[in-house]
Amino acid sequence: MTSLDASAIPQTALTFPAGFRWGAATAAYQIEGAAALHGRTPSIWDTFSHTPGKVLGGDTGDTAADHYHRMPEDVALLERLGVSDYRFSVAWPRVQPTGRGPAVQRGLDFYRRLVDTLLAAGIRPVATLYHWDLPQELEDLGGWPRRETAERFAEYAGLVAGALGDRVAGWTTFNEPWCAAFLGYASGVHAPGRTEPESALRAAHHFNLAHGLGAAALRAVLPRSAEVSLTLNLHVVRPLTPGAADLDAVRRIDAVGNRIFLDPVFHGRLPEDLVRDTAGVTDWSFVRDGDLAAAAEPVDWLGINYYSPMVVAAGGPGDLDPSAGPSPWVGAEEHVRLVPAPGPRTAMDWPVDAGGLHELLMRLHGELPGVPMLITENGAAYVDHADPAGEVHDPERIGYLHGHLAAVHRAIADGADVRGYFVWSLLDNFEWAYGYSKRFGLVHVDFATQRRTPKDSARWYADVIARGGLPA
Ligand code: FCB
């Protein structure tokens, strides 16, 4: 044993408040595998990934990181990180395969075991009810553009809460409804792969409604101490120039990217400019009396997923690259040009800009007083390799996480009520349309052998958690 040289241990430069929640996040379809086991039926992502040409390399989530069978090993990895919280999602088609009727016990048992293993390790479970895996049967009936799907979701929410509510204190209704609505139903790059602009707007509205109905269904079953939340991927939109035309492009993206969810959920209203911008697509008559009030069921905190900002300028029809396929920016696509943001990029080609996270947190701090925030996802994909000694050195990921945590710290110092931070992701996993080609994990997964190897970033994060802050 070499003796410890105290002077070699870096000082803690930025300390987070006591009680700050340190976590890691995953999602069911991205890690579980066991796609056809114990009564699970296909979700829209099973169908989509099995459709040729939809996912890079023809990858599917059939096996993924085999977490369904390796759950205890994965919880042990979380324990080694020292996290206080773990954010996972429940696969709807595993617990209620047809999207209606009674729950499948074996499906619920898996999550019960997971939660019990977490609690025994002193880790607080934070369960997301919907991370994009709609039972295929509900899509066949019309999917999220159909109102009844929102009602089905509320029933499912009550069912899961009834089974796990005695041991799960943290609940999130939806993960990133923007992606689910606009990538799923407008651009079609995500499941179910439809390219119907009006359906995307309907879906967005039904996500808001389902969030409200689901939150109420959770509260009807859960103890008063339980936390109910929603996670949004809010867009940090910057104008190319300060001119009025570019600022109007920002407004349009903000309307259909952010306020389409923020306004119903926090203010019980639809943004007027969004209704105007989308008048050529829909008259919004699918919004019924009482829907917006139902959507505004209060949340205990807002979950924020942040990866990178975007830059926009005024544009005209055709300015978006037609080879890129249909646009997700319904109502804005003919007026906006997306401009590549400057700076270094991750393996997703996403710009690295921690300042965007500070900006977003301060905006929400100003607009939503009294709503605590948790960063429910932040992280980066890089091209990681195990070296001959079996180690994975990922200094860029450490740099990314360090920069973004420093931005969170600055926002807290500036008054924002940020209660916690979850790294995306615990494990390398099925990265949606990119399949297994993009690695976001703190822990490397060799998908041929399912061997887990903590990367340097895992050790770095464990040290951050242990000291409660960032080293100098
Ligand atoms: C988010 C998703 C998450 C993951 C990251 C990289 O949009 O919520 O599942 O794929 O992006």
Residues whose N, C-alpha, C, O or C-beta is under 5 A from the ligand:
A	BS01	FCB	A27 E176
